Amino acid sequence: MNRVYNFSAGPSMLPLDVLQKAAAELVCYGESGMSVMEMSHRSPDYEAIINDAEAMLRELMNIPENYKVLFLQGGASTQFAAVPLNLIKRTGKADYVVSGQFSGKAYKEAQKLGYDVKCVATTKDDNFDHVPTVTKDMVREDAAYLHICFNNTIYGTKYPYIPELGDIPVVADMSSCIISEPVDVSKFGVIYAGAQKNMAPAGLTIVIVRDDLLDYAEEKMPTMLEWKTMAENGSMYNTPPCYTIYMAKLVYEWILSIGGLEEMKKRNEKKAALLYDYLDSQDYYFAPVKKESRSMMNVTFVTGDADLDKKFASEAGKAGLKNLKGHRSVGGMRASIYNAMPYEGVEALVAFMKKFAEENPKA
Ligand SMILES: *Cc1c(COP(=O)(O)O)cnc(C)c1O
């Protein structure tokens, strides 16, 4: 078995230790005599798993006690609707920053529901090559919340700051940067994330919500989208994505075992620096993102020649460096270097980039 370096933006690499532990426990979990996949979600064995998963995530992210942690289904995209449905009643209107495709979708979803939503800042005219600077005076005083996408997976940008809005809660989509480094949860009203980028296989969505924000759900709220119902039922109003939660638990355990998010950040910074330093040191490849907005998780670059870009992704794939093609909407290349990507994977990528540049001189 030869594992490749998989630079996919999601679903994406999982730590090898985690996969091996899951494999060892796949058929019989502990003394239970069955697989986690076969367990009742109401069984004591499974309750221990979901409780541990929550406790570990709380420890990792240092989540304050007045925040609920929910394990949901539907992906981050379902939260694009759930966010306004759960919060709009606070004041009746909400503000959005559009810094890329997913934040644009979140904004559109709230519009589709017929709400008074306003895009208060966007970097669309700059091809989303940086994130906007958002200050309190830009946001409507009576906005129920401000929605942002903290790390823009497709463009490779990330907020280098957290908007400071006083009493207006910041709601952040952290799908592609959650648990990549420490973050002050108390600066946010709600954090949500699809798990398949940096936490687990697909099928799980994490919502971290301040408990005073649970009381604004719409009357006609679909029960499955109501955070309060899920919080009151310990994410078990219905069957949760049991196995994916178990995998997330193994991932949290792995991060705790290496030293938590401080250590994770160090490793991620080292990987990103290797790639960005190389990009900055030559002129064959070009990194379109402005330096202050660079993502540590998704690194985008181009050769400036669409045919060469195509050749690059194809030859890299043959060399065991998979999924380096940029998102279909933007082209070029994207290396997603989430927590599970080892330093050696980025070293191999940089070595390949040098070789490719030598072997394919530009006209
Ligand atoms: C992948 C992604 C999404 C969409 O996630 P789904 O779980 O597929 O719905 C939303 N936001 C961000 C930032 C993403 O990276």
The ligand as a MOL file (V3000), in Angstrom:
LIG
                    3D

  0  0  0     0  0            999 V3000
M  V30 BEGIN CTAB
M  V30 COUNTS 15 15 0 0 0
M  V30 BEGIN ATOM
M  V30 1 C -16.5400 23.1930 1.9790 0
M  V30 2 C -17.0750 24.4420 2.5320 0
M  V30 3 C -18.4530 24.6720 2.6460 0
M  V30 4 C -19.4790 23.6780 2.1560 0
M  V30 5 O -19.4850 22.6230 3.0200 0
M  V30 6 P -20.5360 21.4270 2.8680 0
M  V30 7 O -20.2640 20.6640 4.1310 0
M  V30 8 O -20.1540 20.7010 1.6190 0
M  V30 9 O -21.8850 21.9870 2.8150 0
M  V30 10 C -18.8880 25.8360 3.2260 0
M  V30 11 N -18.0200 26.7520 3.6590 0
M  V30 12 C -16.6770 26.5820 3.5640 0
M  V30 13 C -15.7610 27.6300 4.0740 0
M  V30 14 C -16.1690 25.4160 2.9880 0
M  V30 15 O -14.8500 25.2530 2.8970 0
M  V30 END ATOM
M  V30 BEGIN BOND
M  V30 1 1 1 2
M  V30 2 1 2 3
M  V30 3 2 2 14
M  V30 4 1 3 4
M  V30 5 2 3 10
M  V30 6 1 4 5
M  V30 7 1 5 6
M  V30 8 2 6 7
M  V30 9 1 6 8
M  V30 10 1 6 9
M  V30 11 1 10 11
M  V30 12 2 11 12
M  V30 13 1 12 13
M  V30 14 1 12 14
M  V30 15 1 14 15
M  V30 END BOND
M  V30 END CTAB
M  END
